[in-house]
Amino acid sequence: MINFISALYSAVVIMLLVYVVILLLVGVNPIKFYRKAFPTMVLGFSNRSSVATLHIQLHI
C-alpha cells in the first residue's frame, strides 16, 4: 500500500513539474498560475470530482 501511495504522490510532483515547463515555454509565470489554480487543484485532489470544482473554476 505504501508503494501505491508513493507512486501517486510521485506522479503528482511530476505533473506539477511538467506544468512548470509548459508554462515557461508559453510565457506564463508559474507562481501566479499556481497561486490562482491552487484552490481548484486542492479541491479536485481531495474530492476527486470535477463537478465539485466547477464553481471554483468559474469564480477564478
N, C-alpha and C positions, 0 to 999 in steps of 0.2 A: 504494500500500500504506500509506503514511503517513497518508493521508486516512482509510482504513478503521480503522486503529488509533486515530487521534484521535477518530473518531466513537464507537468502542467505549468509550474512557475517558470521553468526554463524557457518554455515556449512563449510565455507572456513577455519575458525580458527580451527574447529575440525579436518578437513582434514590435516592441517599443523601439528597439534599435533600428529595425528596418524602416519604421515610420520616420525616425530622425534622418536617415539617409535620404529617403524620398522627399521629405520636407526641405532639406538643404538643397537638393537638386532642383526643386521647384522654386526655391527662393522664399520660403515661408520660415519665420522664426519658430523653431521647435518649442521654445519656452512659452511663448504666447499661445501656441497651438495647444500644448498640454494643459496650460492654465485654464483655457476656455473649455477644453474637452474633458477635463478631469471628472466633473460631476457625472457626466453621462457614462464615462468609462467605469467608474466605481459602481454605479447603479447597475449597469449591464453585467459587470463581472460578478456582483454579489447576487443579483436577481435572476440572471440567465433568461431574461425575457426582453425581447426587442420592443414589444408593445409598451411595456412599462417605461422605457426610456424615451419614447416619442415625445412626451410632454416636455422633458428637459431639453431634448434636441431642438424642439420648436421654440423654446424660451430663449435659447442662446442665439 
